[in-house]
Amino acid sequence: MPLPTKVEAIRSALSLPAGARVALLATIQDANAQLGLSQEGGLVAQADRLLQVLSDRLV
């Protein structure tokens, strides 16, 4: 899944602000903060970790 698609899924799951002005980096930073996660690794790794945490919460 492309990074923008991952970030959109994270944004939607956490009800973070949407729109063209909201950068991928800002969304990932906000999601990490909301879930209490560190910002370790690249953006793709962080997005994957965020999606895993969100998925685990649904189980």
C-alpha positions, -999 to 999 in steps of 0.1 A, spaced: 0 0 0 15 34 -9 24 58 20 -3 84 12 -29 56 14 -15 44 47 -15 79 61 -51 85 50 -62 53 68 -43 65 100 -58 100 97 -93 85 93 -90 60 122 -78 87 146 -101 115 133 -71 137 126 -75 168 104 -78 161 67 -70 183 37 -43 191 12 -26 214 37 -20 186 62 14 171 54 21 134 57 48 141 83 25 162 104 -2 134 103 23 107 113 37 129 141 2 137 155 -8 100 153 24 89 171 17 115 198 -20 105 202 -10 68 206 20 75 227 45 60 202 80 72 194 90 87 161 117 61 154 124 50 119 114 64 85 79 75 76 70 42 60 81 23 91 62 46 114 31 44 93 33 6 93 37 6 131 8 29 135 -14 8 113 -4 -23 133 -13 -6 166 -46 5 152 -53 -30 139 -44 -46 172 -69 -22 190 -97 -36 168 -91 -72 177 
